[in-house]
Amino acid sequence: MTDNATLAARDLKVLWHPCTQMSDHQWLPLIPIVRGKGCWLEDADGKRYFDAVSSWWVNLFGHAHPHISEAVAGQAARLEHVILAGFTHEPAITLAERLIAAAGVPFSKVFYADSGSSAIEIALKMSFHYWRNCGEPRRRRFVVLDGAYHGETLGALSMTQVPLYREVYGPLLLEPLVTPAPTAKDVASADTAADALDALLAAHAGEVCAVLCEPLVQCAAGMRMHHPHYLRRLREICDRHRVHWIADEIAVGFGRTGSLFAHQQALVKPDFLCLGKGLTGGYLPLSAVLTSEPVYQAFYDDYATLRAFLHSHSYTGNALACAAANATLDLLADPALMLRIEKLGASLQRALAPLADQPHAGEVRRSGLIVAVDLIQDKARDAAYPWQERRGLRVYQHALKHGALLRPLGNTVYFMPPYAASEDELRWLAGVAIAGIEAATGAPGEVIRDPCRQRPRSCVQSAPGGNLAAPSISEPVATRCVAPTRRSPPK
């Protein structure tokens, strides 16, 4: 075992990290994690961090959960992987049976992949190929909501409407039709957006394969939330225009919004259901696309007709990942879990109530245990901070200093903790976040020129800015003085 500095130095010589401007790590310390337990991560120097973002939204029940760990270890001793073309294995069969049972009618078939982006690619190709097999080759377009995020492989990135990820690669991408997303979590906003979708599909009759939508929460768009009524309207509109609905539940599935699957709150079903992230409880990469018998039958024919769906990944249906997913489904079967998720979410929202009086914080919004608030430069005008200031990054830095992992999306501070969190931990986390927001917005953590004038305050190094994913800026690191916080994380 070695220390943080040694591991970070070794890392920066050889690794290129995801969604990161690597030059940031000239001044922003890289944190080597050596172990995790429950909601907590521990670095090589022994400091602990509360994982408030479930390590990029994948962890459901905490790190090193004994039930999942034992299932993976047991499977590793029997079979680690086998080709899934022409062969099969019980963990893959059992998992497919359980996913179909959980999702209910009309789902009857499962196609495995190894990431969320791959699942989206599969659903797009299946929908297009379905219409081709059914004699409608003019259907070649897809509809997405503004602000949509569906992944970063080329097909999935084509459907993504977040400029930060899309703009550079625009010349390589498909051009979907874009429809307005609901602007608020109410029925009126849902109806306005649904009416726009209806008109768009009418204007492109016979051209569209599917509408792609993240049910209830558009996560990477800044945790934008909409009312379940929008999904009910979406289903009716897709049926009337004979268009598929692809539900991207990569991030919002498996209880995040307070129901096993987010679309279930609208009492409707999509044609394709894409699952990932929490599917294995945060242990191993695995995703799945669920669809119906009519879709499957459109491909089922004699080999010579060339109607088969010839898509594959080397690790399709990996046995270790399926074992982890089956163990995760065991834990999701707890009848008290959804009530616990709702209770935890409500507790966190209450703990963030003081932000109502914060002049640079928007309204706290929640769906299940996903909670978010925006940093706002001018509350009266609803004016956002310029992205170049990277205000969210200041919250990230403050949280790390005080033992919490928060990773804001630009000016959106969000929480998506594992279900193993306690109410005491979430109240503590809210306190850390509130102090971080105050520091990041100049209330009381203003930028100053001479740190020595602020004694006895303690000075921390901060770059001018927010989202780690945003392009870096060349201004020198500023010194920001923040009153020391005496909060201690729960033991």
C-alpha positions in Angstrom: 0.0 0.0 0.0 1.2 3.5 -0.7 0.0 7.1 -0.2 -2.2 9.4 -2.3 0.6 11.4 -3.8 2.5 8.4 -5.0 -0.5 6.7 -6.6 -1.7 10.0 -8.2 1.8 10.5 -9.7 1.8 7.0 -11.1 -1.7 7.5 -12.5 -1.0 10.7 -14.3 1.9 9.1 -16.1 -0.3 6.5 -17.8 -4.0 7.1 -17.4 -6.4 9.3 -19.4 -9.5 9.8 -17.3 -13.1 10.0 -18.5 -15.0 13.2 -18.9 -12.0 15.2 -17.6 -9.8 18.0 -18.9 -6.6 16.3 -17.7 -4.8 19.7 -17.3 -7.1 20.3 -14.3 -5.1 17.8 -12.4 -2.1 20.1 -12.4 -3.9 21.9 -9.5 -6.9 19.7 -8.7 -5.7 16.7 -6.7 -6.5 13.2 -8.0 -7.9 11.0 -5.2 -6.8 7.3 -5.2 -9.5 5.1 -3.5 -8.3 1.9 -1.9 -11.5 0.6 -0.4 -15.2 1.2 0.0 -17.8 0.1 2.6 -21.5 1.1 2.5 -21.8 4.7 1.3 -18.1 5.5 2.2 -14.9 5.5 0.1 -11.5 5.6 1.7 -8.4 7.0 0.0 -4.8 5.8 0.3 -4.1 8.4 3.1 -7.0 7.1 5.1 -9.5 9.9 4.5 -13.2 8.9 4.0 -15.7 10.3 1.5 -19.4 9.9 1.4 -20.3 8.8 -2.1 -23.3 11.1 -2.7 -23.4 10.4 -6.5 -23.2 6.6 -6.2 -20.0 6.6 -8.2 -21.6 7.9 -11.4 -25.1 6.6 -10.5 -24.2 2.9 -10.5 -24.1 1.9 -6.9 -27.5 1.0 -5.3 -26.8 -0.7 -2.0 -23.4 0.5 -1.0 -19.8 -0.5 -1.7 -18.6 -4.1 -1.0 -22.1 -5.3 -0.2 -21.6 -8.9 1.2 -24.5 -10.5 -0.7 -23.4 -9.2 -4.1 -19.7 -9.8 -3.4 -20.4 -13.4 -2.4 -22.5 -14.0 -5.5 -19.7 -12.7 -7.8 -17.0 -14.7 -6.0 -19.1 -17.9 -6.1 -19.7 -17.4 -9.8 -16.0 -16.7 -10.5 -15.2 -20.1 -9.0 -17.5 -21.8 -11.5 -17.6 -19.9 -14.8 -16.4 -16.4 -15.5 -17.6 -16.0 -19.1 -18.7 -18.0 -22.2 -19.7 -16.9 -25.7 -23.5 -16.2 -25.8 -23.9 -17.1 -29.5 -24.8 -20.7 -29.6 -24.2 -21.1 -25.9 -25.9 -20.0 -22.7 -25.6 -20.2 -19.0 -28.0 -20.1 -16.0 -27.2 -16.7 -14.6 -28.1 -15.1 -17.9 -31.3 -17.1 -18.2 -32.3 -16.4 -14.6 -31.6 -12.7 -14.9 -33.7 -12.4 -18.1 -36.6 -14.3 -16.5 -36.5 -12.0 -13.5 -36.2 -8.7 -15.6 -39.2 -9.8 -17.7 -41.2 -10.6 -14.6 -40.3 -7.3 -13.0 -41.1 -5.2 -16.1 -44.3 -7.2 -16.9 -46.4 -7.5 -20.1 -45.6 -6.8 -22.9 -41.9 -7.5 -22.4 -40.9 -11.0 -23.3 -37.3 -10.9 -24.6 -34.0 -9.5 -23.2 -30.9 -8.6 -25.3 -27.7 -8.0 -23.2 -24.9 -5.4 -23.8 -22.1 -4.1 -21.7 -22.9 -0.4 -21.2 -25.7 2.1 -21.3 -24.6 3.6 -24.6 -24.5 0.1 -26.1 -28.1 -0.5 -24.9 -29.2 2.6 -26.6 -27.4 1.6 -29.8 -29.2 -1.7 -29.7 -32.6 -0.2 -29.2 -32.1 2.3 -32.1 -31.0 -0.5 -34.4 -33.8 -2.8 -33.4 -36.4 -0.2 -34.0 -35.0 0.8 -37.4 -34.6 -2.8 -38.4 -38.1 -3.7 -37.2 -39.7 -1.2 -39.5 -37.4 -2.3 -42.4 -38.5 -5.9 -41.8 -42.1 -4.8 -41.7 -41.8 -3.2 -45.2 -41.5 0.5 -44.0 -38.0 1.5 -45.1 -38.9 5.2 -45.1 -38.8 5.2 -41.3 -35.2 6.2 -40.6 -35.5 9.1 -38.1 -35.7 9.3 -34.3 -37.1 11.9 -32.0 -35.4 13.1 -28.8 -36.2 15.7 -26.2 -34.2 18.9 -26.0 -31.5 18.4 -23.3 -31.5 14.7 -23.8 -28.4 12.6 -22.9 -28.3 9.0 -24.1 -24.6 8.1 -24.2 -21.3 8.8 -26.0 -20.9 6.1 -28.7 -21.8 7.6 -32.0 -25.3 6.4 -32.3 -26.2 7.3 -28.7 -24.3 10.6 -29.0 -26.4 11.4 -32.1 -29.4 11.3 -29.8 -27.8 13.5 -27.1 -28.7 17.2 -27.1 -26.1 18.4 -24.5 -23.8 20.7 -26.6 -20.8 20.0 -24.3 -20.7 16.4 -25.5 -22.2 16.7 -29.0 -20.8 19.8 -30.7 -17.3 18.7 -31.5 -18.5 15.4 -33.1 -21.4 17.0 -35.0 -20.0 16.2 -38.5 -20.0 12.4 -37.6 -23.5 12.2 -36.1 -27.1 11.4 -37.2 -29.5 14.3 -37.0 -32.6 13.4 -34.9 -35.7 15.5 -34.7 -35.8 17.5 -31.5 -39.0 18.1 -29.5 -39.4 20.4 -26.4 -39.0 18.7 -23.0 -41.4 19.7 -20.2 -40.1 22.8 -18.5 -41.5 22.0 -15.1 -42.8 19.1 -13.1 -46.5 19.8 -13.6 -49.4 18.6 -15.9 -49.6 21.9 -17.8 -45.9 21.7 -18.8 -46.4 18.0 -19.7 -49.3 18.8 -22.0 -47.5 21.7 -23.7 -44.5 19.4 -24.5 -46.7 16.5 -25.5 -48.7 18.7 -27.9 -45.4 19.8 -29.6 -44.4 16.1 -30.0 -47.8 15.3 -31.5 -47.4 18.1 -34.1 -43.8 17.0 -34.9 -44.8 13.4 -35.5 -47.7 14.6 -37.7 -45.3 16.7 -39.8 -43.0 13.7 -40.3 -45.6 11.0 -40.8 -44.2 7.7 -41.9 -40.6 8.9 -41.3 -40.0 8.2 -37.6 -38.9 4.9 -36.1 -39.1 5.8 -32.4 -39.2 8.5 -29.8 -36.4 8.3 -27.2 -37.0 9.6 -23.7 -35.6 9.5 -20.2 -38.6 8.9 -18.0 -39.2 11.4 -15.2 -35.6 12.8 -15.0 -33.3 14.1 -17.7 -30.2 13.5 -15.6 -27.3 14.9 -17.6 -29.4 17.9 -18.6 -29.2 19.1 -15.0 -31.7 16.7 -13.3 -34.6 18.2 -15.2 -37.8 16.6 -13.9 -41.2 16.1 -15.5 -44.6 14.9 -14.4 -45.7 11.2 -15.2 -48.5 12.7 -17.2 -46.0 13.4 -20.0 -45.3 9.7 -20.3 -49.0 8.9 -20.5 -49.4 11.4 -23.3 -46.2 10.2 -25.0 -47.5 6.6 -25.1 -50.8 7.6 -26.6 -49.2 9.9 -29.2 -46.7 7.1 -30.2 -49.5 4.6 -30.6 -51.6 7.0 -32.7 -48.6 7.8 -35.0 -47.4 4.1 -35.1 -44.0 5.0 -33.6 -42.0 3.1 -31.0 -41.2 4.5 -27.6 -37.7 3.8 -26.3 -37.4 4.4 -22.6 -33.9 5.1 -21.5 -33.9 4.0 -17.8 -30.1 3.5 -17.7 -29.8 6.1 -14.9 -33.4 6.3 -13.5 -34.2 2.6 -13.2 -34.0 0.3 -10.2 -35.7 2.5 -7.7 -33.9 5.9 -8.2 -37.2 7.7 -8.7 -39.1 5.8 -6.1 -40.5 3.0 -8.2 -38.6 0.0 -9.6 -38.8 1.5 -13.1 -39.6 5.2 -13.6 -42.2 4.6 -16.4 -44.3 2.6 -14.0 -45.4 5.8 -12.2 -47.3 6.7 -15.4 -49.0 3.2 -15.6 -47.8 2.8 -19.2 -45.2 0.7 -21.0 -42.5 1.5 -23.6 -41.8 -0.7 -26.6 -38.1 -0.9 -25.6 -36.8 -0.6 -22.1 -33.0 0.2 -21.7 -31.4 -0.7 -18.4 -27.9 -0.4 -17.0 -25.9 1.3 -14.3 -27.5 0.0 -11.2 -28.4 -3.3 -12.8 -25.3 -5.0 -11.2 -25.4 -2.8 -8.0 -22.3 -1.0 -9.2 -20.1 -4.0 -9.5 -19.6 -4.8 -13.2 -20.6 -3.4 -16.6 -23.8 -4.8 -17.9 -26.9 -3.4 -19.7 -30.0 -4.9 -21.2 -32.7 -4.0 -23.7 -36.2 -5.5 -23.0 -38.7 -5.7 -25.8 -41.9 -7.5 -26.8 -42.9 -10.6 -28.8 -44.1 -8.6 -31.9 -40.7 -7.0 -32.2 -38.9 -10.3 -31.7 -41.1 -12.1 -34.3 -40.3 -9.4 -36.9 -36.7 -10.9 -36.9 -37.6 -14.5 -36.5 -37.4 -16.2 -39.9 -35.3 -18.6 -42.1 -31.6 -17.7 -42.1 -31.7 -17.1 -45.9 -34.1 -14.1 -45.5 -31.3 -12.1 -43.8 -33.8 -10.7 -41.3 -31.8 -11.6 -38.2 -30.5 -9.0 -35.7 -26.8 -9.4 -36.2 -25.5 -7.4 -33.3 -23.0 -8.6 -30.7 -20.5 -7.7 -28.0 -17.7 -10.0 -26.9 -18.9 -9.9 -23.3 -22.6 -10.2 -24.0 -24.3 -11.7 -21.0 -21.1 -12.0 -19.0 -21.6 -14.6 -16.2 -20.0 -12.6 -13.4 -22.0 -9.5 -14.3 -25.3 -11.6 -14.5 -24.5 -13.1 -11.1 -24.0 -9.6 -9.6 -27.3 -8.5 -11.2 -29.2 -11.4 -9.8 -27.9 -10.6 -6.4 -28.9 -7.0 -6.9 -32.4 -8.1 -7.8 -32.5 -10.1 -4.6 -32.0 -6.9 -2.6 -34.4 -4.9 -4.8 -37.1 -7.4 -3.9 -37.3 -6.1 -0.4 -41.0 -5.0 0.0 -40.0 -2.1 2.2 -37.3 -0.7 -0.1 -39.4 1.8 -2.1 -40.9 3.2 1.1 -37.3 3.6 2.4 -36.2 5.4 -0.8 -39.1 7.8 -0.5 -38.4 8.4 3.2 -34.7 9.1 2.5 -35.5 11.4 -0.4 -38.0 13.4 1.7 -35.5 13.7 4.6 -32.7 15.0 2.3 -35.1 17.5 0.7 -36.1 18.8 4.2 -32.5 19.1 5.2 -31.9 21.3 2.2 -34.8 23.6 3.1 -32.4 26.4 4.3 -31.5 26.9 0.6 -34.9 28.6 0.1 -33.3 31.7 1.8 -30.1 31.4 -0.2 -30.1 34.2 -2.9 -28.1 32.1 -5.3 -29.9 28.8 -5.0 -32.9 27.7 -7.1 -35.8 25.6 -5.9 -34.9 22.2 -4.5 -36.5 19.5 -6.7 -36.8 15.8 -6.1 -37.8 12.5 -7.7 -37.4 9.6 -5.3 -33.8 9.8 -4.0 -32.7 12.0 -6.8 -32.5 15.6 -5.4 -31.1 18.7 -7.2 -30.7 22.4 -6.9 -29.3 25.0 -9.4 -26.8 27.7 -8.6 -28.3 31.0 -9.8 -26.4 34.2 -10.3 -29.6 36.4 -10.1 -32.6 34.7 -8.6 -35.0 37.5 -9.6 -34.1 37.2 -13.2 -33.5 33.4 -13.1 -30.1 34.1 -14.6 -27.5 31.3 -14.5 -23.8 31.8 -13.7 -21.6 31.7 -16.8 -20.3 28.2 -17.3 -16.8 29.5 -17.6 -16.8 30.4 -13.9 -17.2 26.7 -13.0 -19.1 27.4 -9.8 -20.1 23.8 -9.4 -16.4 22.8 -9.2 -16.1 25.0 -6.1 -18.9 23.0 -4.5 -17.1 19.8 -5.5 -13.8 21.0 -3.9 -15.6 22.2 -0.7 -17.4 18.8 -0.4 -14.1 16.8 -0.8 -12.5 18.9 1.9 -15.2 18.0 4.3 -15.5 14.3 3.3 -18.2 14.1 0.7 -18.2 13.3 -3.0 -20.5 15.6 -4.9 -19.9 16.1 -8.6 -22.2 18.9 -9.9 -23.4 19.0 -13.4 -22.3 22.5 -14.4 -24.4 24.8 -12.1 -26.6 22.0 -10.9 -25.7 20.4 -7.5 -27.4 17.0 -7.3 -27.6 14.1 -4.9 -28.1 10.5 -5.9 -26.7 8.5 -2.9 -26.9 4.7 -2.4 -30.0 3.3 -0.6 -27.7 2.3 2.3 -27.5 5.9 3.4 -29.0 6.8 6.8 -31.0 9.9 7.5 -28.2 11.2 9.8 -25.7 10.9 7.0 -28.0 12.7 4.6 -28.6 15.5 7.0 -24.9 15.9 7.4 -24.4 15.7 3.6 -27.0 18.5 3.2 -25.0 20.7 5.7 -21.8 20.2 3.7 -23.6 21.0 0.4 -25.3 24.1 1.8 -21.9 25.4 3.1 -20.4 24.6 -0.3 -23.0 26.5 -2.2 -22.5 29.5 0.1 -18.8 29.3 -0.5 -19.2 28.9 -4.3 -21.6 31.8 -4.7 -19.8 34.4 -2.6 -22.1 34.1 0.4 -19.9 34.2 2.4 -17.0 32.8 0.3 -16.1 35.7 -1.9 -13.0 35.8 -4.2 -10.3 38.1 -2.8 -6.9 39.3 -3.9 -5.1 39.1 -0.6 -5.8 36.0 1.5 -3.8 37.4 4.5 -6.5 40.1 5.1 -9.1 37.5 6.0 -7.5 36.0 9.1 -8.5 34.0 11.0 -10.3 32.4 8.1 -8.6 29.5 6.4 -7.6 29.7 2.7 -8.2 27.0 0.1 -7.1 26.9 -3.5 -9.9 27.2 -6.1 -10.0 27.5 -9.8 -12.7 29.9 -11.1 -15.4 27.4 -12.0 -18.0 24.6 -11.9 -18.3 21.4 -13.9 -15.3 19.1 -14.2 -16.5 18.2 -17.6 -16.6 21.8 -18.9 -13.7 23.1 -20.9 -10.9 24.4 -18.8 -10.1 28.1 -18.7 -6.7 29.7 -18.5 -7.1 32.1 -15.7 -4.8 31.5 -12.8 -6.0 29.7 -9.7 -7.6 32.2 -7.3 -7.4 32.1 -3.5 -10.8 31.9 -1.9 -11.2 32.3 1.8 -13.9 30.3 3.5 -14.8 30.3 7.2 -13.7 26.9 8.6 -16.5 24.4 9.0 -16.6 22.1 12.1 -19.0 19.6 10.7 -17.8 16.0 11.2 -19.0 13.1 9.1 -21.1 10.5 10.8 -19.1 7.5 12.0 
